[in-house]
Amino acid sequence: MLSVIVFLPLAAAVALVAVPRLGDTPARWAWVAVSAVDLALVAVLWVRYDTPPAGGLDSSQQVPWIPGVNSSYHVGVDGLSLPLVAMTAVIFLACAVYALRERHRPRGQAALFLFLQSVSLGVFVAADLILFFVFFDLSIVGMFFVIAGWGHGNQAHSALKFFLYTFLGSLALLAGFIGLYVAADPHTFDMPQLVAATPLAGRPLAGGLVLAAILLGLAVKTPTVPFHTWLPPAHTDAPAVGSAVLAGVLLKMGTYGFVRIGMPMLPQAWRAWAWVIITVGVVSVIYGALVALAQSNLKRMVAYTSVNHMGYIVLAVGVAGLAANDTAQARTVAVSGAVTQMVSHGLITAALFLLAGVLRERAGTYDVHEYGGLAAAAPAFATLFAVGAFASLGLPAFSGFIAEFQIFTGSIAAAPATAVALLGILITAALFLRALQRVFTGEIRGKSVGFADLRAGERWSIGPLLLLSLLIGVLPRPLLDVIEPAAQTVIGLLGR
Amino acid sequence: MNALGQAALWSLVVVPAVAGALLALARRAERMAVPASLAVATVSVVLSVVAAAARPSVSVPFLAGARFGLTVDGLAAVVLPMLTVVTLLVLLAAAGEVHHSRARFHGLMLLFAAAVALTATAATLPTLLFAWEIMGAASYALIGFWWRDDDRVSAGLTAFLTTRGADLGLYVATGAALAGGAGLALVDLPATSAGWRHLVAAGIIVAALGKAAQLPVSFWLSRAMAGPSSVSALLHSAAMVAMGGYLLLRVQPLLAATSWAGPATMWVGAVTALLLGAVALAQHDLKQLLAASTSAQLGFVVLAAGAGAVTGGVAHLVAHAATKALLFLAAGAWLTALGTKQLAGLRGVVARWRLVGWSASVGALALAGIPPLSLWATKDVILTQALDQSPWLYAVGLAASALSAAYAGKVLVIIWRRVPANKQSDVDAHRNGEQKGSGRMSRLEQAPLVLLAVGAGYAGLLTLPPLGTTVAAAVGRPGEVHTSVLELAVSGAIALAVVVTVARRPVPQPRWALRWLGLENAAHVLVVRPTQRCAEALARFDDRVLDRTVTGLAGVLLRLAQQVGPFDDRVLDRAVELAATSTVHAAGRAGRVDDRWLDGAVEAFAAGMRRLGQLARRPQSGQLHQYYRQAVVVLVIGVVVLVVWG
């Protein structure tokens, strides 16, 4: 089941490339159909999901792969990965619908995105470090071609920067993985075994070094300050669907690594370095928000708010490492908020990037000063952007609030000093509402004149993302029922 | 009854929320918007009465360790019907003011009403924060309702950011409550462990003061006047601003459980009542005057919460809601008809539209604290209890109530005093000064004002026996209402005297208070601009330092590679070639060695072996006697060996 979900898009991608003389329209619709089927399969997976016992995985499957180094094709889901798998399937379907009007090599784009969907799903279901790493690196390769092949502006440079930076990060990650392999007895790359064995326990220096390598690799991908400078150019020059996937799915691979690998496998080192992680998180929150405030390019602004939003996650996972048993409940809330934030940020930011893509597609620029009074020309666009902006600034009734509220209450309860990160949500409110005002209100002027409102494909791709965010915001229980047991497990594993 | 009550409580929130969201997002609902919204508002009134009578509690699981809970306690039972009734009346009256985008207007107002109902009944901190922030966002959208005017949207932005800044206090309070171990229910907060209790109290106070437009952030309310008057009539009198005071009344046990929170709260309230009273007196614009007065009157409610006068506080809240909604609606009606809200343009306006004029006069008299109207009685309950706390507090409160008599008297004088014929042109000059006046006023717009005037007149009964004792019992403070007759007489006399004086002499207009004490400028200079500078500096740092460092590092690597290139050619490559040639040489020599020595040795070995082979072949002659001889020799040797070692 899980393998079908992961490899169905890849098979479709191969078919799309292999079938000769396939028209553009069938290729576009094939992409939509395959993504929809994959989403339906994920829905079935969700319905049949049973919370596995602590440390276990549901729907797991294991086949020997490289027996020489004890690495196997091992996949499975739990409360940390299932929400991300579902979010990934949703975002890729939204991108497929949005790209129905793509004129530039649609068949190649469809195949590339299907490939990206497979490797992204693969990262989240992998239960073996080598498998994880292979999917992780393939996602970088896929995104490189998306930016270089379908981007605009200075895309070749941005794509190369993205590739080199994140690839270098992944090498640090690999070094960390090898460290774990070498330290484990018997040597293995299997994640559940490594979690159970906690290699490097009682060896603070080696444990710290391995954790540092892993954290460095994940921090580049997440990204956190100061490793984020690849993100703004990559987003600015990527196509709308590329940005949506990059921000919505690929960034989560970094934060997912924290809860999947860093915390449960190196609990002692994590606890020792908790304050460093918290500091990086808080700095990312404030720094990302402030730099975003100073942007006039809408897409760069949204890109920097991603640094800010990822900062909340880093803060929460850092707080989780503050060892004191009487705060276990608070830290569980924080971790649960972190996982919720991954899902929430994926949905909301993907929607915002798709909306930003509309600006460029119609008027050729992201500069907010070029617009004004756009709500008169494009009311549906204005409404969706306003909803997206409020969702992103953490307004209650949207998923962002559920996530950030948990992160803040959990963090403040465990470490009151982290309340300083609250300023982040104030600054994001300011920057989103200011951008909203510049672009959409006032007298109609500049590039707003003659701006065509959203088309059906755009509405039906962006609308459902925001609707889902609203659903999670109003009825969070179905999602939290999946996440909370996993968060408890992580906190339990961290306490060892 | 209880099931009915619970259903009513859920519906009170869900029905307006869903209807509001649909209306706000619907694209072709202009025609049905008004009837639909009025129907929902009417249903809400019924639901609120049912809920107030049944006093139900409901909850569902929400987040780990915190439920999404709603409860109608005594305070909510008093406030909920007031909220729904004012909402209905304001929506009725809005017909004259809002002509375009009615669906969006009514949708947002209903969303706001749902958020307010949730705020008033929230039983836990997450529920409260949920509703609290939606209220703020709806207020942003409503203040900036006419979005083609940039300054109105900016005003919404100022209001939203200021109140959200204060809302952060609620996040801190929730975190502290979670750590404090007593749970996140509002009624459990006083039991929070000692250290955390202070943080919970401080967070809630900050959030409440921000929403209630108290000092030092009252300036946002001044900007909020850019919105439609009907918005001000609901948000800036009865609902949103009032919820700030209401929250403090609800958590009064928590304030009492710390040593500092009560006094701090009551002094902030008292000082706001005094200073914003002066600000109101200084204004030339009717809506600005009313807004400053709202801050000042909410100051009395905040004072009440700090001093523990919960019954008086809630009665004042309800009475003020009716009074101020009435006055804002009157200001809006005049603005729509005459195109101005400048006091100078409203001289003698009562003569033109009598119903509105008379209703507004009742409101202004109530605001002035003239007996026997509502605010006279409610304010005195609060002041009596303030006197128990401190005579200074009482003195400040009394001065503040004299100021409210002064600014209300100023309004009364302006709208009533007949304009001499030779001065009429000065008044008319203000007409259409702010917008194009319609010159008309419909019956539908005027009817709600009459109803509100009845409320403004009689709401004081909430503090007088017999109704007062019922209210006091309902809010859990039986026997709290005690107003001395002396107090009532003194304050009534002061109010009358001030109004009479204002009618006879020109009112002092303190210039220092005209711009709301310069607080907005201060916020710009101290907070907004430094933040923007910091943001720009960081953005430059990001581009010029951080990004360039990375690019620079990549450049260094490239240069290193370029230098490694020649090194590669000159040194490594040569070394490899040298190694190759020397290997070939060595191989050649080895070949010769091989031929001469190794091969020779091998061949010599082979020849030796051949000879051995020939030797070995000799015994195998094929002759039987030779084999026997050999066998005998071997046997003898074997026997010898056995004998020797055996």
Interface residues (C-beta under 8 A of the other chain):
Chain A: L164 Y165 P226 T229 W230 Y287 L290 V291 L293 A294 Q295 T327 Q329 A330 T332 V333 S336 G373 A375 A376 P379 A380 T383 F390 L395 P396 A397 F401 I402 F405 Q406 F408 T409 G410 S411 I412 A413 A414 P416 A419 L422 L423 I425 L426 I427 A429 A430 L433 R434 Q437 F440 T441 G442 E443 P476 R477 L480 E484
Chain B: L25 R27 V60 P61 F62 L63 A64 G65 P126 L129 F130 A131 E133 I134 A137 Y140 G144 W147 R148 D149 D150 V153 S154 L157 F160 L161 R164 G165 L168 Y171 V172 T174 G175 A176 L178 A179 L199 T531 Q532 C534 A535 E536 L538 A539 D542 L546 D547 V550 A554
